Amino acid sequence: MHPLSGIVALLTIASFWVSTVISELSGSEQAIIAVKQVIPWGLLLLVPALALTGASGFTLGRGDTSALIASKRRRMPIIAANGILVLVPCALTLALMTRDGELDAWFYPVQVIELMAGAVNVALMGLNARDGMLLTGRVARLRDPSS
């Protein structure tokens, strides 16, 4: 359950990010509005996936003192705070702005903040996924070729 919910969460955030970039690069105001209107609906998938990932990860890592688990534990508060304090408010704000046709001077700074915070979360969640695969043996550690 933990890997599946983590993959769903990571891919959902990545899809929000990529969709936003593509819509901006298209230059189509209609595409930008469509993406910004759909993302809040995607939160209905993302929020439970993140909660399930966090809860199952906490349960799986209980009592484990390995460096990989410690790294994952250090990243999780950053991922959660970034999501709750930056990404969700940005997504909702941008959805309201596009609903009201306000792609004005305030829209783009909020969009940039959302893209930067999304990139941070994708990177941190990717590191957590990598560490999880190392923990389970799905991916072997790279060995120093000089040893």
Disulfide bonds with the S-S distance in Angstrom:
none
